[in-house]
Amino acid sequence: MRHQIVIIGGGSGGISVAARLKRQLKGADIAIIEPSDKHYYQPFWTLVGAGIVPKEASERSEASVMPRGVTWIRDRVQDIDAERNQVTLATGGTLEYDYLVVTPGLQIDWHKIEGLKDALGHGGVCSIYDYQQSEKTWETIRNFRGGHAIFTSPATPIKCGGAPQKIMFLAEETFVTEGVRERSQVSFYTGGGVIFGVKVYADALQKVADRKRLEYRFKHDLKAIDAANKQATFCKTTDAGIEEVTVDYDLLHVVPPMSAPDFIKRSSLALQDGPLKGWMAVDHSTLQHPIFKNVFGLGDVIGTPNAKTGAAIRKQAPTVAENLAAVIQGRPLTQTYNGYGSCPLVTGRGKLILAEFNYKNEPTPSFPFDQAKERYDMYLLKRHGLPLMYWNLMLKGLA
């Protein structure tokens, strides 16, 4: 098989770019490789885990979002041979391309936490980073009767870096409503070193944490779960090295480590060294691969120092579509991406801090008011406005 433009991934990045390219390049031959027949609006899973929306609200068929005139290849990628402009599919076929857009998202490495696979969904262990488990998270939270509730975040880059704290804030609020907060300890164990990477929003979150009486433990990376004894073991990074710390839990919300898909790690498209080794190499501004000029990347898979969020993809998609069109038409690349990311930090039902920032971790607010303050109207934007924009505008390449 051969196609002019091959897009790996039918998530928000792939669908948005394909929709834009269909309008920009009349008659372009575009194929999307995507194995799933379901498309998910994953930002809803935090709200699913808090019992605010049903999980079904986050799901639509992949066919319903596939741009008209695009060939949908329902398969998985096994390998990429960028030197030969070839993609090997899991079923054994080979797909040739003239231009390649890489946006498969990331992989969730559940297996890297010992005991997690068997513990997940049972005995107080839950996670919003899965469609089915997000619903079980709400069951776990609302049935919590007190004790030690631990919420974790790994040391690796993750999609929606604010989600681990958002579900903690919403859970703590539920504990208050259920009358179990006073007999509960709520802790956040993170492999990171700060509450949030942008100071103005970090200061705002610290006020929320203080008000809710939350305990933070930094540089604690979850290593193993002993479900039988309800104990979690963390690797704690200190000046003297790494030591293991074991903590008892009654509720354990796990955010597992994440990485680039294995077929990216072993390809020549990946960064070969540095802190983002294994993630896809792209120019931070144009999103073009530094060696293979007919290849572009966007979304969670790329090794850029910005937040892995849907809002980032919304800004990356027009950059990739315009610059790829420029390469095809022999024009200079003019579109640039400044590292924009956004994290709607839900701090409770009806409360939200809208964090927006760039590569330099500088605030880039969209509204003429202090976005570091909790606001009800911004919560409504998260709950109703953003999903409408996603389904009706972003996936159609209109926003």
Contacts in CASP RR format, 6 or more apart in sequence:
PFRMAT RR
TARGET T0000
AUTHOR 0000-0000-0000
METHOD contacts of the structure
MODEL  1
MRHQIVIIGGGSGGISVAARLKRQLKGADIAIIEPSDKHYYQPFWTLVGA
GIVPKEASERSEASVMPRGVTWIRDRVQDIDAERNQVTLATGGTLEYDYL
VVTPGLQIDWHKIEGLKDALGHGGVCSIYDYQQSEKTWETIRNFRGGHAI
FTSPATPIKCGGAPQKIMFLAEETFVTEGVRERSQVSFYTGGGVIFGVKV
YADALQKVADRKRLEYRFKHDLKAIDAANKQATFCKTTDAGIEEVTVDYD
LLHVVPPMSAPDFIKRSSLALQDGPLKGWMAVDHSTLQHPIFKNVFGLGD
VIGTPNAKTGAAIRKQAPTVAENLAAVIQGRPLTQTYNGYGSCPLVTGRG
KLILAEFNYKNEPTPSFPFDQAKERYDMYLLKRHGLPLMYWNLMLKGLA
1 31 0 8 1.000
1 73 0 8 1.000
1 93 0 8 1.000
1 94 0 8 1.000
1 95 0 8 1.000
1 96 0 8 1.000
2 95 0 8 1.000
2 96 0 8 1.000
2 97 0 8 1.000
3 29 0 8 1.000
3 30 0 8 1.000
3 31 0 8 1.000
3 71 0 8 1.000
3 95 0 8 1.000
3 96 0 8 1.000
3 97 0 8 1.000
3 98 0 8 1.000
4 28 0 8 1.000
4 29 0 8 1.000
4 30 0 8 1.000
4 97 0 8 1.000
4 98 0 8 1.000
4 99 0 8 1.000
5 21 0 8 1.000
5 28 0 8 1.000
5 29 0 8 1.000
5 30 0 8 1.000
5 31 0 8 1.000
5 97 0 8 1.000
5 98 0 8 1.000
5 99 0 8 1.000
5 100 0 8 1.000
5 101 0 8 1.000
5 324 0 8 1.000
6 30 0 8 1.000
6 31 0 8 1.000
6 32 0 8 1.000
6 33 0 8 1.000
6 87 0 8 1.000
6 95 0 8 1.000
6 97 0 8 1.000
6 99 0 8 1.000
6 100 0 8 1.000
6 101 0 8 1.000
7 14 0 8 1.000
7 17 0 8 1.000
7 18 0 8 1.000
7 30 0 8 1.000
7 31 0 8 1.000
7 32 0 8 1.000
7 33 0 8 1.000
7 100 0 8 1.000
7 101 0 8 1.000
7 103 0 8 1.000
8 33 0 8 1.000
8 77 0 8 1.000
8 80 0 8 1.000
8 87 0 8 1.000
8 100 0 8 1.000
8 101 0 8 1.000
8 102 0 8 1.000
8 103 0 8 1.000
8 104 0 8 1.000
9 32 0 8 1.000
9 33 0 8 1.000
9 34 0 8 1.000
9 103 0 8 1.000
9 104 0 8 1.000
9 105 0 8 1.000
10 32 0 8 1.000
10 33 0 8 1.000
10 34 0 8 1.000
10 36 0 8 1.000
10 39 0 8 1.000
10 62 0 8 1.000
10 103 0 8 1.000
11 34 0 8 1.000
11 39 0 8 1.000
11 103 0 8 1.000
11 105 0 8 1.000
12 310 0 8 1.000
12 313 0 8 1.000
12 314 0 8 1.000
12 390 0 8 1.000
12 394 0 8 1.000
12 395 0 8 1.000
13 103 0 8 1.000
13 298 0 8 1.000
13 299 0 8 1.000
13 313 0 8 1.000
13 316 0 8 1.000
13 317 0 8 1.000
14 32 0 8 1.000
14 101 0 8 1.000
14 103 0 8 1.000
14 298 0 8 1.000
14 317 0 8 1.000
15 32 0 8 1.000
15 39 0 8 1.000
15 65 0 8 1.000
15 66 0 8 1.000
15 67 0 8 1.000
15 395 0 8 1.000
16 313 0 8 1.000
16 314 0 8 1.000
16 317 0 8 1.000
16 394 0 8 1.000
16 395 0 8 1.000
16 397 0 8 1.000
17 101 0 8 1.000
17 103 0 8 1.000
17 298 0 8 1.000
17 317 0 8 1.000
17 320 0 8 1.000
17 321 0 8 1.000
17 324 0 8 1.000
18 30 0 8 1.000
18 32 0 8 1.000
18 67 0 8 1.000
18 70 0 8 1.000
19 67 0 8 1.000
19 395 0 8 1.000
19 396 0 8 1.000
19 397 0 8 1.000
19 398 0 8 1.000
20 317 0 8 1.000
20 318 0 8 1.000
20 321 0 8 1.000
20 322 0 8 1.000
20 397 0 8 1.000
21 28 0 8 1.000
21 30 0 8 1.000
21 321 0 8 1.000
21 324 0 8 1.000
21 325 0 8 1.000
22 28 0 8 1.000
22 30 0 8 1.000
22 67 0 8 1.000
22 68 0 8 1.000
22 69 0 8 1.000
22 70 0 8 1.000
23 397 0 8 1.000
24 321 0 8 1.000
24 322 0 8 1.000
24 325 0 8 1.000
25 325 0 8 1.000
25 328 0 8 1.000
29 71 0 8 1.000
30 67 0 8 1.000
30 69 0 8 1.000
30 70 0 8 1.000
30 71 0 8 1.000
31 70 0 8 1.000
31 71 0 8 1.000
31 72 0 8 1.000
31 73 0 8 1.000
31 95 0 8 1.000
32 66 0 8 1.000
32 70 0 8 1.000
32 71 0 8 1.000
32 72 0 8 1.000
32 73 0 8 1.000
33 73 0 8 1.000
33 75 0 8 1.000
33 76 0 8 1.000
33 77 0 8 1.000
33 87 0 8 1.000
33 89 0 8 1.000
33 95 0 8 1.000
34 62 0 8 1.000
34 72 0 8 1.000
34 73 0 8 1.000
34 74 0 8 1.000
35 74 0 8 1.000
35 75 0 8 1.000
35 76 0 8 1.000
35 90 0 8 1.000
36 62 0 8 1.000
37 61 0 8 1.000
37 62 0 8 1.000
37 63 0 8 1.000
37 74 0 8 1.000
38 59 0 8 1.000
38 60 0 8 1.000
38 61 0 8 1.000
38 62 0 8 1.000
39 59 0 8 1.000
39 60 0 8 1.000
39 61 0 8 1.000
39 62 0 8 1.000
39 64 0 8 1.000
39 65 0 8 1.000
40 58 0 8 1.000
40 59 0 8 1.000
40 131 0 8 1.000
41 57 0 8 1.000
41 58 0 8 1.000
41 59 0 8 1.000
41 60 0 8 1.000
41 387 0 8 1.000
41 390 0 8 1.000
41 391 0 8 1.000
42 58 0 8 1.000
42 159 0 8 1.000
42 160 0 8 1.000
43 160 0 8 1.000
43 310 0 8 1.000
43 344 0 8 1.000
43 382 0 8 1.000
43 386 0 8 1.000
43 387 0 8 1.000
44 53 0 8 1.000
44 55 0 8 1.000
44 57 0 8 1.000
44 58 0 8 1.000
44 387 0 8 1.000
45 55 0 8 1.000
45 58 0 8 1.000
45 128 0 8 1.000
45 129 0 8 1.000
45 130 0 8 1.000
45 131 0 8 1.000
45 134 0 8 1.000
45 163 0 8 1.000
46 128 0 8 1.000
46 134 0 8 1.000
46 160 0 8 1.000
46 163 0 8 1.000
46 166 0 8 1.000
46 167 0 8 1.000
46 170 0 8 1.000
46 346 0 8 1.000
47 53 0 8 1.000
47 346 0 8 1.000
47 383 0 8 1.000
48 54 0 8 1.000
48 55 0 8 1.000
48 57 0 8 1.000
48 58 0 8 1.000
48 128 0 8 1.000
48 134 0 8 1.000
48 135 0 8 1.000
48 137 0 8 1.000
48 138 0 8 1.000
49 128 0 8 1.000
49 134 0 8 1.000
49 135 0 8 1.000
49 137 0 8 1.000
49 138 0 8 1.000
49 141 0 8 1.000
49 167 0 8 1.000
49 170 0 8 1.000
50 138 0 8 1.000
50 141 0 8 1.000
50 167 0 8 1.000
50 170 0 8 1.000
50 171 0 8 1.000
50 174 0 8 1.000
50 349 0 8 1.000
51 138 0 8 1.000
51 142 0 8 1.000
52 170 0 8 1.000
52 349 0 8 1.000
52 383 0 8 1.000
53 383 0 8 1.000
54 135 0 8 1.000
55 131 0 8 1.000
55 132 0 8 1.000
55 134 0 8 1.000
55 135 0 8 1.000
57 387 0 8 1.000
58 131 0 8 1.000
59 131 0 8 1.000
60 391 0 8 1.000
62 72 0 8 1.000
63 72 0 8 1.000
65 391 0 8 1.000
65 395 0 8 1.000
66 72 0 8 1.000
67 396 0 8 1.000
73 89 0 8 1.000
73 95 0 8 1.000
75 89 0 8 1.000
75 90 0 8 1.000
75 91 0 8 1.000
76 89 0 8 1.000
76 90 0 8 1.000
77 87 0 8 1.000
77 88 0 8 1.000
77 89 0 8 1.000
77 90 0 8 1.000
77 104 0 8 1.000
77 261 0 8 1.000
77 263 0 8 1.000
78 88 0 8 1.000
78 89 0 8 1.000
78 90 0 8 1.000
78 92 0 8 1.000
78 263 0 8 1.000
79 87 0 8 1.000
79 88 0 8 1.000
79 263 0 8 1.000
79 266 0 8 1.000
79 267 0 8 1.000
80 86 0 8 1.000
80 87 0 8 1.000
80 88 0 8 1.000
80 100 0 8 1.000
80 102 0 8 1.000
80 263 0 8 1.000
80 264 0 8 1.000
80 267 0 8 1.000
80 268 0 8 1.000
80 269 0 8 1.000
81 87 0 8 1.000
81 88 0 8 1.000
81 267 0 8 1.000
82 100 0 8 1.000
82 267 0 8 1.000
82 268 0 8 1.000
82 269 0 8 1.000
82 289 0 8 1.000
82 291 0 8 1.000
82 292 0 8 1.000
82 295 0 8 1.000
83 268 0 8 1.000
84 96 0 8 1.000
85 96 0 8 1.000
85 97 0 8 1.000
85 98 0 8 1.000
85 100 0 8 1.000
85 294 0 8 1.000
86 94 0 8 1.000
86 95 0 8 1.000
86 96 0 8 1.000
86 97 0 8 1.000
87 94 0 8 1.000
87 95 0 8 1.000
87 96 0 8 1.000
87 97 0 8 1.000
87 100 0 8 1.000
88 94 0 8 1.000
88 95 0 8 1.000
89 95 0 8 1.000
98 294 0 8 1.000
99 294 0 8 1.000
99 295 0 8 1.000
99 296 0 8 1.000
99 324 0 8 1.000
99 327 0 8 1.000
99 328 0 8 1.000
100 292 0 8 1.000
100 294 0 8 1.000
100 295 0 8 1.000
100 296 0 8 1.000
101 295 0 8 1.000
101 296 0 8 1.000
101 297 0 8 1.000
101 298 0 8 1.000
101 320 0 8 1.000
101 324 0 8 1.000
102 264 0 8 1.000
102 269 0 8 1.000
102 280 0 8 1.000
102 295 0 8 1.000
102 296 0 8 1.000
102 297 0 8 1.000
102 298 0 8 1.000
102 301 0 8 1.000
103 297 0 8 1.000
103 298 0 8 1.000
103 299 0 8 1.000
103 301 0 8 1.000
103 313 0 8 1.000
104 261 0 8 1.000
104 264 0 8 1.000
104 301 0 8 1.000
105 159 0 8 1.000
105 261 0 8 1.000
105 299 0 8 1.000
105 300 0 8 1.000
105 301 0 8 1.000
106 157 0 8 1.000
106 159 0 8 1.000
106 258 0 8 1.000
106 259 0 8 1.000
106 260 0 8 1.000
106 261 0 8 1.000
106 300 0 8 1.000
106 301 0 8 1.000
106 308 0 8 1.000
107 258 0 8 1.000
107 259 0 8 1.000
107 260 0 8 1.000
107 261 0 8 1.000
107 262 0 8 1.000
108 129 0 8 1.000
108 130 0 8 1.000
108 256 0 8 1.000
108 258 0 8 1.000
109 156 0 8 1.000
109 256 0 8 1.000
109 257 0 8 1.000
109 258 0 8 1.000
109 259 0 8 1.000
110 116 0 8 1.000
110 117 0 8 1.000
110 120 0 8 1.000
110 256 0 8 1.000
111 117 0 8 1.000
112 256 0 8 1.000
112 257 0 8 1.000
113 222 0 8 1.000
113 223 0 8 1.000
113 224 0 8 1.000
113 225 0 8 1.000
113 254 0 8 1.000
113 256 0 8 1.000
113 257 0 8 1.000
114 223 0 8 1.000
114 224 0 8 1.000
114 225 0 8 1.000
115 224 0 8 1.000
115 225 0 8 1.000
115 226 0 8 1.000
115 227 0 8 1.000
116 125 0 8 1.000
116 225 0 8 1.000
116 254 0 8 1.000
116 256 0 8 1.000
118 227 0 8 1.000
119 125 0 8 1.000
119 225 0 8 1.000
119 227 0 8 1.000
119 252 0 8 1.000
120 126 0 8 1.000
120 127 0 8 1.000
120 133 0 8 1.000
120 254 0 8 1.000
121 133 0 8 1.000
121 136 0 8 1.000
121 140 0 8 1.000
122 227 0 8 1.000
123 140 0 8 1.000
123 227 0 8 1.000
123 230 0 8 1.000
124 140 0 8 1.000
124 144 0 8 1.000
124 230 0 8 1.000
124 249 0 8 1.000
124 250 0 8 1.000
124 251 0 8 1.000
124 252 0 8 1.000
125 140 0 8 1.000
125 225 0 8 1.000
125 227 0 8 1.000
125 252 0 8 1.000
125 254 0 8 1.000
126 133 0 8 1.000
126 136 0 8 1.000
126 137 0 8 1.000
126 140 0 8 1.000
126 141 0 8 1.000
126 251 0 8 1.000
126 252 0 8 1.000
126 253 0 8 1.000
126 254 0 8 1.000
127 133 0 8 1.000
127 134 0 8 1.000
127 137 0 8 1.000
127 253 0 8 1.000
127 254 0 8 1.000
127 255 0 8 1.000
127 256 0 8 1.000
128 134 0 8 1.000
128 137 0 8 1.000
128 163 0 8 1.000
128 167 0 8 1.000
128 253 0 8 1.000
129 163 0 8 1.000
129 255 0 8 1.000
129 256 0 8 1.000
137 167 0 8 1.000
137 253 0 8 1.000
140 251 0 8 1.000
140 253 0 8 1.000
141 170 0 8 1.000
141 171 0 8 1.000
141 174 0 8 1.000
141 175 0 8 1.000
141 251 0 8 1.000
142 174 0 8 1.000
142 178 0 8 1.000
144 171 0 8 1.000
144 174 0 8 1.000
144 175 0 8 1.000
144 178 0 8 1.000
144 180 0 8 1.000
144 184 0 8 1.000
144 250 0 8 1.000
144 251 0 8 1.000
145 180 0 8 1.000
146 175 0 8 1.000
146 180 0 8 1.000
146 183 0 8 1.000
146 184 0 8 1.000
146 250 0 8 1.000
147 183 0 8 1.000
147 184 0 8 1.000
147 185 0 8 1.000
147 250 0 8 1.000
147 251 0 8 1.000
148 184 0 8 1.000
148 185 0 8 1.000
148 187 0 8 1.000
148 247 0 8 1.000
148 248 0 8 1.000
148 249 0 8 1.000
148 250 0 8 1.000
148 251 0 8 1.000
149 171 0 8 1.000
149 172 0 8 1.000
149 175 0 8 1.000
149 184 0 8 1.000
149 185 0 8 1.000
149 186 0 8 1.000
149 187 0 8 1.000
149 249 0 8 1.000
149 250 0 8 1.000
149 251 0 8 1.000
149 252 0 8 1.000
149 253 0 8 1.000
150 187 0 8 1.000
150 188 0 8 1.000
150 189 0 8 1.000
150 232 0 8 1.000
150 247 0 8 1.000
150 249 0 8 1.000
150 251 0 8 1.000
150 252 0 8 1.000
150 253 0 8 1.000
151 164 0 8 1.000
151 165 0 8 1.000
151 167 0 8 1.000
151 168 0 8 1.000
151 171 0 8 1.000
151 186 0 8 1.000
151 187 0 8 1.000
151 188 0 8 1.000
151 189 0 8 1.000
151 253 0 8 1.000
151 255 0 8 1.000
152 164 0 8 1.000
152 188 0 8 1.000
152 189 0 8 1.000
152 190 0 8 1.000
152 220 0 8 1.000
152 222 0 8 1.000
152 232 0 8 1.000
152 252 0 8 1.000
152 253 0 8 1.000
152 254 0 8 1.000
152 255 0 8 1.000
153 161 0 8 1.000
153 164 0 8 1.000
153 165 0 8 1.000
153 188 0 8 1.000
153 189 0 8 1.000
153 190 0 8 1.000
153 191 0 8 1.000
153 192 0 8 1.000
153 255 0 8 1.000
154 190 0 8 1.000
154 191 0 8 1.000
154 221 0 8 1.000
154 222 0 8 1.000
154 255 0 8 1.000
154 256 0 8 1.000
154 257 0 8 1.000
154 258 0 8 1.000
155 191 0 8 1.000
155 192 0 8 1.000
155 221 0 8 1.000
155 257 0 8 1.000
156 257 0 8 1.000
156 258 0 8 1.000
156 259 0 8 1.000
157 258 0 8 1.000
157 276 0 8 1.000
157 279 0 8 1.000
157 308 0 8 1.000
158 164 0 8 1.000
158 255 0 8 1.000
158 257 0 8 1.000
158 258 0 8 1.000
158 308 0 8 1.000
159 258 0 8 1.000
159 300 0 8 1.000
159 308 0 8 1.000
159 309 0 8 1.000
160 307 0 8 1.000
160 308 0 8 1.000
160 309 0 8 1.000
160 310 0 8 1.000
160 343 0 8 1.000
161 307 0 8 1.000
161 308 0 8 1.000
161 309 0 8 1.000
161 343 0 8 1.000
162 196 0 8 1.000
162 343 0 8 1.000
162 345 0 8 1.000
163 255 0 8 1.000
164 188 0 8 1.000
164 190 0 8 1.000
164 253 0 8 1.000
164 255 0 8 1.000
165 188 0 8 1.000
165 195 0 8 1.000
165 205 0 8 1.000
165 345 0 8 1.000
166 345 0 8 1.000
166 346 0 8 1.000
166 347 0 8 1.000
167 253 0 8 1.000
168 186 0 8 1.000
168 188 0 8 1.000
168 214 0 8 1.000
168 253 0 8 1.000
169 208 0 8 1.000
169 212 0 8 1.000
169 346 0 8 1.000
169 347 0 8 1.000
169 348 0 8 1.000
170 346 0 8 1.000
170 348 0 8 1.000
170 349 0 8 1.000
171 186 0 8 1.000
171 251 0 8 1.000
171 253 0 8 1.000
172 181 0 8 1.000
172 186 0 8 1.000
172 212 0 8 1.000
172 214 0 8 1.000
173 348 0 8 1.000
173 349 0 8 1.000
175 181 0 8 1.000
175 184 0 8 1.000
175 186 0 8 1.000
185 215 0 8 1.000
186 212 0 8 1.000
186 213 0 8 1.000
186 214 0 8 1.000
186 215 0 8 1.000
187 214 0 8 1.000
187 215 0 8 1.000
187 216 0 8 1.000
187 217 0 8 1.000
187 247 0 8 1.000
188 209 0 8 1.000
188 214 0 8 1.000
188 215 0 8 1.000
188 216 0 8 1.000
188 217 0 8 1.000
189 217 0 8 1.000
189 220 0 8 1.000
189 222 0 8 1.000
189 232 0 8 1.000
189 234 0 8 1.000
189 247 0 8 1.000
190 216 0 8 1.000
190 217 0 8 1.000
190 218 0 8 1.000
190 219 0 8 1.000
190 220 0 8 1.000
191 218 0 8 1.000
191 219 0 8 1.000
191 220 0 8 1.000
191 221 0 8 1.000
191 237 0 8 1.000
192 218 0 8 1.000
192 219 0 8 1.000
193 218 0 8 1.000
193 219 0 8 1.000
194 202 0 8 1.000
194 218 0 8 1.000
195 202 0 8 1.000
195 205 0 8 1.000
195 206 0 8 1.000
195 209 0 8 1.000
195 216 0 8 1.000
196 202 0 8 1.000
196 205 0 8 1.000
196 355 0 8 1.000
197 361 0 8 1.000
198 355 0 8 1.000
198 357 0 8 1.000
198 361 0 8 1.000
198 362 0 8 1.000
198 363 0 8 1.000
199 361 0 8 1.000
200 363 0 8 1.000
200 372 0 8 1.000
201 343 0 8 1.000
201 345 0 8 1.000
201 353 0 8 1.000
201 355 0 8 1.000
201 357 0 8 1.000
201 363 0 8 1.000
201 372 0 8 1.000
203 372 0 8 1.000
204 353 0 8 1.000
204 372 0 8 1.000
204 373 0 8 1.000
204 374 0 8 1.000
205 345 0 8 1.000
205 347 0 8 1.000
205 353 0 8 1.000
208 347 0 8 1.000
208 353 0 8 1.000
208 374 0 8 1.000
209 216 0 8 1.000
217 234 0 8 1.000
219 236 0 8 1.000
219 237 0 8 1.000
219 238 0 8 1.000
220 234 0 8 1.000
220 235 0 8 1.000
220 236 0 8 1.000
220 245 0 8 1.000
221 234 0 8 1.000
221 235 0 8 1.000
221 236 0 8 1.000
221 237 0 8 1.000
222 232 0 8 1.000
222 233 0 8 1.000
222 234 0 8 1.000
222 254 0 8 1.000
223 233 0 8 1.000
223 234 0 8 1.000
223 235 0 8 1.000
223 244 0 8 1.000
224 232 0 8 1.000
224 233 0 8 1.000
225 231 0 8 1.000
225 232 0 8 1.000
225 233 0 8 1.000
225 252 0 8 1.000
225 254 0 8 1.000
226 232 0 8 1.000
226 233 0 8 1.000
230 248 0 8 1.000
230 249 0 8 1.000
230 250 0 8 1.000
230 252 0 8 1.000
231 246 0 8 1.000
231 247 0 8 1.000
231 248 0 8 1.000
231 249 0 8 1.000
232 246 0 8 1.000
232 247 0 8 1.000
232 249 0 8 1.000
232 252 0 8 1.000
233 244 0 8 1.000
233 245 0 8 1.000
233 246 0 8 1.000
233 247 0 8 1.000
234 244 0 8 1.000
234 245 0 8 1.000
234 246 0 8 1.000
234 247 0 8 1.000
235 242 0 8 1.000
235 243 0 8 1.000
235 244 0 8 1.000
235 245 0 8 1.000
236 242 0 8 1.000
236 243 0 8 1.000
236 244 0 8 1.000
236 245 0 8 1.000
259 265 0 8 1.000
259 278 0 8 1.000
259 279 0 8 1.000
260 270 0 8 1.000
260 278 0 8 1.000
260 279 0 8 1.000
260 280 0 8 1.000
260 301 0 8 1.000
260 303 0 8 1.000
261 301 0 8 1.000
264 270 0 8 1.000
264 278 0 8 1.000
264 279 0 8 1.000
264 280 0 8 1.000
264 301 0 8 1.000
265 278 0 8 1.000
268 291 0 8 1.000
268 292 0 8 1.000
269 280 0 8 1.000
269 281 0 8 1.000
269 289 0 8 1.000
269 292 0 8 1.000
269 295 0 8 1.000
270 277 0 8 1.000
270 278 0 8 1.000
270 279 0 8 1.000
270 280 0 8 1.000
270 281 0 8 1.000
271 277 0 8 1.000
271 278 0 8 1.000
271 279 0 8 1.000
271 280 0 8 1.000
271 281 0 8 1.000
271 303 0 8 1.000
272 278 0 8 1.000
276 303 0 8 1.000
276 304 0 8 1.000
276 305 0 8 1.000
278 303 0 8 1.000
279 301 0 8 1.000
279 302 0 8 1.000
279 303 0 8 1.000
280 289 0 8 1.000
280 297 0 8 1.000
280 301 0 8 1.000
280 302 0 8 1.000
280 303 0 8 1.000
281 289 0 8 1.000
281 290 0 8 1.000
281 291 0 8 1.000
281 303 0 8 1.000
282 288 0 8 1.000
282 289 0 8 1.000
282 290 0 8 1.000
282 296 0 8 1.000
282 297 0 8 1.000
282 298 0 8 1.000
282 302 0 8 1.000
282 303 0 8 1.000
282 304 0 8 1.000
283 289 0 8 1.000
283 290 0 8 1.000
284 304 0 8 1.000
284 305 0 8 1.000
284 337 0 8 1.000
284 339 0 8 1.000
284 359 0 8 1.000
285 336 0 8 1.000
285 337 0 8 1.000
285 338 0 8 1.000
286 319 0 8 1.000
286 323 0 8 1.000
286 333 0 8 1.000
286 335 0 8 1.000
286 336 0 8 1.000
286 337 0 8 1.000
287 296 0 8 1.000
287 297 0 8 1.000
287 298 0 8 1.000
287 302 0 8 1.000
287 316 0 8 1.000
287 319 0 8 1.000
287 320 0 8 1.000
287 323 0 8 1.000
287 337 0 8 1.000
288 295 0 8 1.000
288 296 0 8 1.000
288 323 0 8 1.000
288 327 0 8 1.000
288 333 0 8 1.000
289 295 0 8 1.000
289 296 0 8 1.000
289 297 0 8 1.000
293 327 0 8 1.000
294 327 0 8 1.000
296 320 0 8 1.000
296 323 0 8 1.000
296 324 0 8 1.000
297 316 0 8 1.000
297 320 0 8 1.000
298 313 0 8 1.000
298 316 0 8 1.000
298 317 0 8 1.000
298 319 0 8 1.000
298 320 0 8 1.000
299 308 0 8 1.000
299 310 0 8 1.000
299 312 0 8 1.000
299 313 0 8 1.000
299 316 0 8 1.000
300 308 0 8 1.000
304 339 0 8 1.000
304 359 0 8 1.000
305 359 0 8 1.000
306 312 0 8 1.000
306 339 0 8 1.000
306 340 0 8 1.000
306 341 0 8 1.000
306 358 0 8 1.000
306 359 0 8 1.000
307 341 0 8 1.000
307 342 0 8 1.000
307 343 0 8 1.000
307 357 0 8 1.000
309 341 0 8 1.000
309 342 0 8 1.000
309 343 0 8 1.000
310 342 0 8 1.000
311 340 0 8 1.000
311 341 0 8 1.000
311 342 0 8 1.000
311 343 0 8 1.000
311 356 0 8 1.000
312 339 0 8 1.000
312 340 0 8 1.000
312 341 0 8 1.000
312 342 0 8 1.000
314 394 0 8 1.000
314 399 0 8 1.000
315 337 0 8 1.000
315 338 0 8 1.000
315 339 0 8 1.000
315 340 0 8 1.000
315 341 0 8 1.000
316 337 0 8 1.000
317 394 0 8 1.000
317 397 0 8 1.000
318 335 0 8 1.000
318 397 0 8 1.000
319 335 0 8 1.000
319 336 0 8 1.000
319 337 0 8 1.000
322 334 0 8 1.000
322 335 0 8 1.000
323 333 0 8 1.000
323 334 0 8 1.000
323 335 0 8 1.000
325 331 0 8 1.000
326 332 0 8 1.000
326 333 0 8 1.000
326 334 0 8 1.000
326 335 0 8 1.000
327 333 0 8 1.000
338 358 0 8 1.000
338 359 0 8 1.000
338 364 0 8 1.000
339 358 0 8 1.000
339 359 0 8 1.000
340 356 0 8 1.000
340 357 0 8 1.000
340 358 0 8 1.000
340 364 0 8 1.000
341 356 0 8 1.000
341 357 0 8 1.000
341 358 0 8 1.000
341 364 0 8 1.000
342 354 0 8 1.000
342 355 0 8 1.000
342 356 0 8 1.000
342 357 0 8 1.000
343 355 0 8 1.000
344 352 0 8 1.000
344 353 0 8 1.000
344 354 0 8 1.000
344 355 0 8 1.000
344 378 0 8 1.000
344 381 0 8 1.000
344 382 0 8 1.000
344 386 0 8 1.000
345 352 0 8 1.000
345 353 0 8 1.000
345 354 0 8 1.000
345 355 0 8 1.000
346 352 0 8 1.000
346 379 0 8 1.000
346 382 0 8 1.000
347 353 0 8 1.000
347 374 0 8 1.000
348 379 0 8 1.000
349 379 0 8 1.000
350 376 0 8 1.000
350 379 0 8 1.000
350 380 0 8 1.000
351 374 0 8 1.000
351 375 0 8 1.000
351 376 0 8 1.000
351 379 0 8 1.000
352 374 0 8 1.000
352 375 0 8 1.000
352 376 0 8 1.000
352 378 0 8 1.000
352 379 0 8 1.000
352 381 0 8 1.000
352 382 0 8 1.000
353 371 0 8 1.000
353 372 0 8 1.000
353 373 0 8 1.000
353 374 0 8 1.000
353 375 0 8 1.000
353 378 0 8 1.000
354 365 0 8 1.000
354 366 0 8 1.000
354 367 0 8 1.000
354 371 0 8 1.000
354 375 0 8 1.000
354 378 0 8 1.000
354 381 0 8 1.000
355 363 0 8 1.000
355 371 0 8 1.000
355 372 0 8 1.000
356 363 0 8 1.000
356 364 0 8 1.000
356 365 0 8 1.000
356 366 0 8 1.000
356 371 0 8 1.000
357 363 0 8 1.000
357 364 0 8 1.000
358 364 0 8 1.000
363 371 0 8 1.000
363 372 0 8 1.000
365 371 0 8 1.000
369 375 0 8 1.000
371 378 0 8 1.000
389 399 0 8 1.000
393 399 0 8 1.000
END
